[in-house]
Amino acid sequence: MKTILNIIWLVLSGLWLFLGYLLAGVLLCITIIGIPFGLAAFRIGVYALWPFGYTTVERRDAGAPSCVGNVLWLVLAGWWLALSHIVTGIALCVTIIGIPLGIANFKMIPVSLMPLGREIVPTSSPDAYRW
């Protein structure tokens, strides 16, 4: 089932979201200071390309630098990427078939706003259910 959802996702919104994250990552990697943010954008972009079967969990070793980095991320790229998830999610929820895809878009908003200190893991991994 997740493969079918991923294929439909890829066609309807995944490719466009991936390209948005790719553009954000390239723009952020232009400066040396922005490289960690660009890498986070690339990581989330791959997750946005093929999201079903994966989830995000908080890293326990993430500390104050990731908090400060998330504030910078929010200002530089987070709002625009979260807005793209909101618009795409609303557009997908218009049809009955698109409702699960729209909900998946809404679930990706927190990681698009604050990606540092989070890790993307398969749902079959034991780390996927740690609190």
Phi, psi and omega in degrees: 000320181293332178292318178296315178298320179296322180292316177297318178301315182301317182288318187276322184214338187298318181295318181290320177294320178300317179295325176295316177293324178296316177298315178298319180296318179294316180296323180286332181280357179298320179262156180293323181294330183275357184300315178300326178289322177296319177296321176296321178295319178296319180297314180288329178298319177294321177295321179290337179286324187215072192276333186286130184101358179230157176214169178249143176228154178283139176277132182285338181270002178283134184237214183297323179300324179290329176294314178296319178297323178294325177295316177296318179300317181302319181286318186283313188221340188298316182298317183291321180289322176295322177297322177295324176292322179295313181297315180294320179296317178295318180297323180286330181285356179293325180258156180293320180293329183276354183300313177299327179288322176295320177296321177297323176297317180294328178289339180273353181297314180300320180286334176283335177279319183221083186275336184286136184090009177238153181230141178262121183230154174295148180292341178279351181283144177296335179290343183293339185246017178280146184257000000 
